[in-house]
């Protein structure tokens, strides 16, 4: 069993041992995930970007971010499991789609989305 599968199994066992399966619906998990992302963001929301490397090096911020990032990961794993989504397959498929949508030769050096015309819907919104 690889580390990712072992983590999923460990989290599932944690939930099962506490009888929480009935509460771990896709909706509840998505809402909990949103809350955890908010907690992650709140740790760095008002920091000056130039101060973040120093703050991370000092330890306490890094520890809090690690805790919040772990919460996000664990809720995302539970959400995916509750929906029958293989996260590794889904992530690889998404990267494949993004490679087609955002060719490196068009995107390199810019944060502005430059999409090939064939992947844009009639209204101008991305199709993915």
matplotlib code that plots the C-alpha trace (Angstrom):
import matplotlib.pyplot as plt

x = [0.0, 1.4, 1.5, -1.5, -3.6, -2.4, -3.4, -6.8, -7.2, -6.0, -8.4, -11.3, -10.5, -10.3, -13.8, -15.2, -13.9, -15.9, -19.0, -18.9, -19.6, -23.3, -22.2, -19.6, -21.9, -20.5, -22.3, -21.1, -17.6, -17.5, -18.7, -16.1, -13.4, -14.4, -14.1, -10.6, -9.5, -10.7, -8.6, -5.6, -6.0, -6.6, -3.1, -1.5, -4.3, -2.8, 0.9, 3.0, 4.2, 7.7, 7.4, 6.1, 9.5, 10.9, 7.7, 7.8, 11.4, 10.7, 8.5, 5.1, 3.5, 4.9, 3.5, 0.0, 0.0, 1.0, -1.9, -4.4, -3.0, -3.3, -7.0, -7.6, -6.0, -7.9, -11.3, -10.5, -9.7, -12.9, -14.9, -13.4, -14.0, -17.6, -18.1, -16.3, -13.6, -10.0, -8.1, -4.9, -6.7, -8.8, -5.7, -3.8, -6.7, -7.1, -3.4, -3.8, -6.8, -4.9, -1.9, -4.2, -6.0, -2.9, -0.1, 3.3, 4.3, 1.2, 1.4, 5.1, 5.8, 2.2, -0.5, -3.1, -5.1, -4.3, -6.4, -6.5, -9.8, -11.0, -11.4, -13.5, -17.3, -19.5, -20.0, -16.2, -16.1, -13.7, -15.4, -13.6]
y = [0.0, 3.4, 6.3, 8.0, 4.9, 4.3, 7.9, 7.4, 4.1, 5.6, 8.5, 6.2, 4.0, 7.2, 8.2, 4.7, 4.2, 7.3, 6.4, 9.6, 8.0, 9.1, 12.8, 12.6, 13.4, 15.2, 18.4, 18.3, 17.5, 20.3, 22.8, 21.6, 21.8, 25.4, 26.2, 24.7, 26.5, 29.7, 28.9, 28.3, 31.6, 33.5, 32.6, 34.6, 36.9, 40.1, 39.4, 41.4, 39.0, 40.1, 39.0, 35.5, 33.8, 35.2, 34.3, 30.7, 30.3, 31.3, 28.2, 29.0, 30.2, 27.2, 24.9, 26.5, 26.4, 22.7, 22.0, 23.8, 22.3, 18.9, 19.6, 20.7, 17.5, 15.2, 16.8, 16.7, 13.0, 12.3, 14.4, 12.5, 9.2, 10.1, 10.9, 7.9, 10.1, 8.8, 12.0, 10.9, 10.0, 13.2, 15.4, 13.8, 14.2, 17.8, 18.5, 16.9, 19.2, 22.2, 21.4, 21.6, 24.7, 26.6, 25.7, 26.6, 28.5, 30.9, 31.1, 31.3, 34.5, 35.7, 35.2, 36.3, 33.4, 32.9, 30.1, 28.6, 29.7, 26.1, 25.7, 28.8, 28.7, 31.1, 33.4, 33.7, 31.7, 28.7, 25.4, 23.6]
z = [0.0, -1.0, 1.5, -0.1, 0.2, 3.7, 4.8, 3.3, 5.1, 8.4, 8.1, 7.2, 10.3, 12.5, 11.3, 11.6, 15.2, 16.2, 14.3, 12.2, 8.8, 8.9, 9.3, 6.5, 3.6, 0.6, 1.6, 5.2, 4.1, 1.5, 4.1, 6.6, 3.9, 3.2, 6.8, 7.0, 3.9, 5.7, 8.7, 6.5, 4.8, 8.0, 9.2, 6.4, 5.2, 6.5, 6.3, 3.9, 1.3, 1.9, 5.6, 4.9, 4.4, 7.7, 9.5, 8.1, 9.2, 12.8, 13.3, 14.9, 11.7, 9.8, 12.5, 12.4, 8.6, 8.7, 11.0, 8.8, 5.6, 7.1, 8.0, 4.4, 3.1, 5.4, 4.7, 1.0, 1.2, 3.1, 0.6, -2.4, -0.7, 0.0, -3.6, -5.0, -6.5, -7.0, -6.2, -7.9, -11.1, -11.0, -10.3, -13.2, -15.5, -14.5, -15.1, -18.6, -19.4, -18.0, -20.2, -23.2, -22.0, -21.0, -23.4, -21.9, -25.0, -24.5, -20.7, -19.8, -17.8, -17.4, -14.9, -17.3, -18.8, -22.4, -23.8, -27.2, -28.9, -29.2, -25.4, -24.8, -24.7, -26.8, -23.8, -23.4, -20.2, -19.9, -20.6, -17.8]

ax = plt.figure().add_subplot(projection="3d")
ax.plot(x, y, z, "-o")
ax.set_aspect("equal")
plt.show()
